[in-house]
Amino acid sequence: MKYRINAFLDYDATEGSLRLNDGGKSDTQLTITANALLFFIIQHPGVISRDDVMKRVWDDNGLVSSNSNLNQYLSMLRKAFRRYGIDNVIVTVSRGRLELNSELQIEVIDDAPLHPAVLASEPAPPAAEPASAPPVAASDHDHYWGYSGAVLVLLALALFGWSWSNGRSLTPLRLSPLAQTPVEVFSTDMMLDPRMRNNYLQNFNAVKKKKGIKYHNGEQFLFFYGDKLQSNGLGRTFLAHCVKHQDNSFSYCDNYFYYSWKPV
C-alpha cells in the first residue's frame, strides 16, 4: 500500500520507504518496526493510547514492548520526516497519548497487498467456526517445539553449572572507540591491535558500502570480525548500526552478519 503525504512525499508501506520524485537521491529506508509503527498509526487516525500501540506493534508480533522502545521509534520517525520538511508527524496529546498530525494531507495512491511483516501489526479477522467443531489436538510440531525448549533450558543450566564449577565469572565486553567522525565506530578491546587498525577500518567501510548503509552524523557503529581475517582468510563479520540515545547507545541497532567475509 502506498500513500502520498502532503502531495509530494511517497510512503510505501510494503517496502517501508519514503521517497521524493528525485531519482532516489533522498530516499529513506525505515526499519521493519518503524514501518509497522507508522503504518499502524496511519491506519488508525485519531487519538491512540500508548498501550494500544505497544500491544499491536510489539506484543502481538512477539516483540518486547516498553515506553523506552516506543519513544525511540517515535523519535526515529520524526527525524526521518524532518528531512522532508515535515515536523511532528506524530504528536503527543494529553496523558501521553499519540495522534497522527491532523495537518497532514494523506492520499492513498496504491492499495496493493502489504508485506507480511507490516500485516502482522493488524489482527486477522476471526474465522467462522463450525457449530460442533471437535477440539484440536496438539500437532507433532507443537510437541517438537516443547522438546526443543526443554533441551535449550537444560543446556543453559549445564553451561552455567560448568562455568560455576570451574570458578569462571562472566565479564561484560569493553567497547572502545576506534573512529569519531563522521560517525562513531566501536570495537572490543581484543580488536585494538595497532597493526590492524587501518585494516580494521577498511573492512568496516567495505561492509558498510556492501550493505548500502545510509547514516547520519552522530550515529554509532559496532564492528567485529574473527581472528582469521588477520591472516587474510575468510572470517565471520558482525556490524551493528545503532541510533545514539542518551540512556543506552546500543538499545536499538540494525545488525548485519557475514558467515564468511573476505578481507579487503
C-alpha positions in Angstrom: 0.0 0.0 0.0 1.3 3.4 -1.0 0.4 6.9 0.3 1.2 10.4 -0.8 1.8 12.7 2.1 1.4 16.5 1.6 1.2 16.0 -2.2 5.0 15.4 -2.6 6.3 12.6 -0.3 5.5 9.0 -1.2 5.3 6.4 1.6 5.5 2.8 0.5 4.3 0.6 3.4 5.2 -2.6 1.6 8.9 -1.6 1.3 9.0 0.7 4.3 10.4 3.6 2.3 9.9 7.4 2.0 10.6 8.9 -1.5 10.6 12.1 -3.4 10.5 12.3 -7.1 14.2 12.9 -7.4 15.6 9.6 -8.8 16.3 8.1 -5.3 18.7 10.8 -4.1 16.7 11.4 -0.9 15.1 8.0 -0.3 14.8 6.9 3.3 14.5 3.2 4.3 12.6 2.6 7.5 13.3 -0.4 9.7 10.6 -3.1 10.0 9.4 -1.9 13.4 9.5 1.8 12.5 7.5 0.9 9.3 4.9 -1.1 11.3 4.5 1.7 13.8 4.0 4.4 11.1 1.6 2.2 9.1 -0.5 1.3 12.3 -0.8 5.0 13.2 -1.8 6.0 9.7 -4.4 3.2 9.7 -5.8 4.4 13.0 -6.4 8.2 12.7 -7.4 10.0 15.9 -6.0 9.7 19.4 -4.5 6.3 20.3 -3.2 5.2 23.7 0.4 4.2 24.1 -0.7 0.8 25.4 -2.7 0.0 22.3 0.3 1.0 20.1 2.7 -1.2 22.1 0.4 -4.1 22.1 -0.4 -4.0 18.4 3.1 -3.2 17.1 5.3 -5.1 19.6 3.4 -7.6 21.8 1.2 -9.0 19.1 4.3 -9.7 17.0 6.2 -11.4 19.7 8.4 -8.4 20.5 9.2 -6.9 23.8 7.4 -3.6 24.3 8.4 -0.7 26.5 7.8 3.0 26.7 11.5 3.5 26.0 11.3 1.5 22.8 8.2 3.4 21.7 9.9 6.7 22.4 13.0 5.7 20.4 10.9 4.7 17.3 8.8 7.8 17.5 12.0 9.9 17.6 13.3 8.0 14.5 10.1 8.6 12.5 10.0 12.3 13.4 13.7 12.6 12.4 13.0 10.8 9.1 10.2 13.2 8.2 12.1 16.3 9.2 14.4 15.5 6.3 11.5 16.4 4.1 10.4 19.5 6.0 7.6 17.7 7.9 7.7 18.4 11.6 5.9 16.4 14.3 4.5 13.7 12.0 3.2 12.0 15.2 2.2 14.3 18.0 1.7 13.6 21.7 -1.6 14.7 23.2 -3.0 14.7 26.8 -2.0 11.9 29.1 0.8 10.8 26.8 -1.5 9.5 24.0 -0.5 9.7 20.4 -2.1 11.0 17.2 -1.1 11.4 13.6 -0.6 15.1 12.9 -4.0 16.3 11.7 -2.4 18.9 9.4 -1.0 16.2 7.2 -2.7 15.5 3.8 -2.6 11.8 3.2 -3.8 10.2 -0.1 -3.9 6.5 -0.9 -2.2 6.1 -4.3 -1.9 2.3 -4.4 -3.8 -0.3 -2.3 -1.7 -3.3 -3.3 -1.3 -6.1 -0.6 1.2 -5.4 2.1 4.3 -7.3 3.1 3.6 -9.9 5.8 5.9 -8.0 8.3 3.6 -5.0 8.1 0.4 -7.0 8.0 1.5 -8.6 11.3 0.6 -5.4 13.1 -3.0 -5.8 12.1 -5.1 -8.6 13.7 -6.5 -11.2 11.4 -10.3 -11.3 11.2 -11.9 -14.1 13.2 -12.7 -17.2 11.2 -16.1 -18.7 11.4 -16.1 -21.9 13.4 -18.4 -24.9 12.9 -21.2 -25.3 15.4 -19.8 -28.5 16.8 -16.1 -28.3 16.0 -14.1 -31.0 17.7 -11.2 -30.0 19.9 -7.9 -29.6 18.0 -5.2 -31.9 19.2 -1.7 -30.7 19.6 0.3 -31.4 16.4 3.7 -33.2 16.3 5.3 -29.8 15.6 3.9 -28.4 18.9 5.5 -31.3 20.7 8.8 -30.8 18.9 8.9 -27.2 19.9 8.2 -28.2 23.5 11.0 -30.7 23.5 13.4 -28.2 21.9 12.6 -25.6 24.6 13.3 -28.1 27.3 16.6 -29.1 25.7 17.7 -25.5 25.5 16.9 -24.9 29.1 18.9 -28.0 30.1 21.8 -26.9 28.0 21.8 -23.4 29.6 21.7 -24.9 33.1 24.6 -27.3 32.1 26.7 -24.4 30.8 26.0 -22.3 33.9 26.9 -25.3 36.2 30.1 -25.9 34.2 31.1 -22.2 34.4 30.4 -22.1 38.1 32.3 -25.3 38.9 35.3 -24.0 37.0 35.3 -20.8 39.0 34.8 -18.6 36.0 32.9 -15.4 36.2 31.2 -13.7 33.3 32.6 -10.3 32.4 31.0 -7.8 30.1 32.7 -6.8 26.9 34.5 -3.4 27.0 33.9 -1.3 24.0 36.5 1.3 22.9 36.1 4.0 20.2 38.1 3.4 17.0 36.9 6.4 15.0 34.9 9.5 15.8 34.0 11.3 12.6 31.6 11.4 10.8 30.2 8.6 12.9 31.5 6.8 16.0 32.9 3.3 15.4 33.4 1.0 18.4 35.1 -2.4 18.8 36.0 -4.7 21.6 39.4 -4.3 23.3 40.6 -7.5 21.6 40.4 -5.9 18.2 42.6 -2.9 19.1 45.9 -4.2 17.8 47.6 -1.0 16.4 49.0 -3.0 13.5 45.4 -4.0 12.4 43.8 -0.6 12.9 43.9 0.6 9.3 42.9 -2.8 8.0 40.0 -2.9 10.5 38.6 0.4 9.4 39.0 -0.6 5.7 36.9 -3.8 6.4 34.3 -1.7 8.3 33.9 0.7 5.4 33.8 -2.2 2.9 30.9 -3.9 4.8 29.1 -0.6 5.2 29.4 0.0 1.5 28.4 -3.6 0.6 25.2 -3.3 2.6 24.4 0.2 1.3 24.0 1.5 4.8 22.9 5.2 5.0 23.7 7.0 8.1 23.6 10.5 9.8 26.2 12.3 11.8 26.3 11.3 15.4 25.1 7.7 14.8 27.2 4.8 16.1 28.6 1.5 14.8 29.9 -1.6 16.5 32.1 -3.7 14.3 33.8 -7.0 14.9 35.4 -9.8 12.8 37.0 -13.1 13.5 40.7 -13.7 14.0 41.1 -15.4 10.6 40.7 -12.1 8.9 44.0 -11.0 10.4 45.7 -13.8 8.4 43.9 -12.7 5.3 41.5 -15.6 5.3 37.7 -15.8 5.3 36.1 -15.0 8.7 32.9 -14.1 10.4 32.0 -10.4 10.4 29.4 -8.6 12.6 28.3 -5.0 12.1 25.7 -3.1 14.3 24.3 0.2 13.1 22.9 2.0 16.2 20.9 5.1 16.9 22.6 7.2 19.5 20.5 7.5 22.7 21.2 9.2 26.0 20.2 6.2 28.1 21.8 3.4 26.2 23.6 3.9 22.9 23.1 0.3 21.8 19.5 -0.1 22.9 18.3 0.0 19.2 20.5 -1.4 16.4 20.2 -2.8 12.9 22.5 -5.8 12.8 24.4 -7.4 9.9 26.3 -10.7 9.9 28.6 -12.4 7.3 29.5 -16.0 8.0 32.5 -15.8 5.6 33.8 -12.3 4.7 36.9 -11.9 2.5 39.0 -9.0 3.8 39.8 -6.1 1.6 
